[in-house]
Amino acid sequence: MGSRFRRPAASTGARTENLKARMPEVRDELRSRGSQMGREIARQYARMDIGWARAPLSRTVRAGILTGVLAPLMGLYLRRRVRGRDVLSGRMRKPVIFVANHCSHLDTPTILRSLPRRWRGRTAVAAAADYFYKSRWRARAVALVFNTIPMGRQGGGLDEGATDHVDRLIAERWNLLMFPEGTRSRDGEIGKVRSGAAVLAARHGVDLVPIWVGGTRQAMPPGQNWPRRLPGRFFSRRAKVEVRFGDPIPAPDTADRREVMAQVREFWERQRRPAAEAEAPEVLDVLIMHEVLRTYERDAGGRQPVG
């Protein structure tokens, strides 16, 4: 009885051969759909992008907000220290792509305030399109204050045509600040590091400059909408925040994007070590030098003058 429902072997073989024959056609169709999707994403991001935020008047307003409003306000909650900013000397080629770890909404203003003024005025910030651009007013606010530009973070963000608006920005010699983790760390640990920044750097032949920022999570962790001062013995105190710039990483090849981002992650991991651990080699060097000097003085004192 079961034989009535058994598919003939010849029929199955014919269907298999037919599917094999159609494979190139199916592959081409999928590629075409992927290209169309990339162009649609590009159109959506281009519509989201707020170009007037990079106009001269907006840049002047933004400089005033960052210096006259945010700087004193952040000074109430943060005690900031910057190291390694000398890598952005006059010899440094522009534009560059800054790549920073991400723990707090305070990361962006903290990093922007740590840049030299001439760099700050020509730096745009990659912002999650699905978070900051859901509301028209929020999009306009972050674009004006931080010069944000929309980018995808859930995959597909670098498909064909999806970064045309970013490509135009870099071509116009704007620097770009990116957070390769895609979202803020919930536990203070470094998350998965995506390679989109390295792809853009390879595409445009620009350097990557790694940035490590620490302490912002204490003042404003994910889920909190306003900074806080930390409890002290008698009075509340400001959170210690540190921003460190690493040596520029030359424009990579696209094939090396994962290795380059692994290098960025290694820089972050080194910077987040406890201070005592980081300073231990310097203390050891001082002890060694002291012992060498003592040996030299002892040997020199034991020599008899010739004559």
Secondary structure, 3 states (H helix, E strand, C coil): CHHHHCCCHHHHHHHHHHHHHHHHHHHHHHHHHHHHHHHHHHHHHHHHCCHHHHCHHHHHHHHHHHHHHHHHHHHCCEEEEEECHHHHCCCCCCCEEEEECCCCCCHHHHHHHHCCHHHHCCEEEEEEHHHHCCCHHHHHHHHHHHCEEEECCCCCCCCCCCCHHHHHHHHCCCEEEECCCCCCCCCCCCCCCCCHHHHHHHHHCCEEEEEEEECHHHHCCCCCCCCCCECCCCCCECEEEEEEECCCECCCCHHHHHHHHHHHHHHHHHHCCCHHHHHHHHHHHHHHHHHHHHHHHHHHHHCCCCC
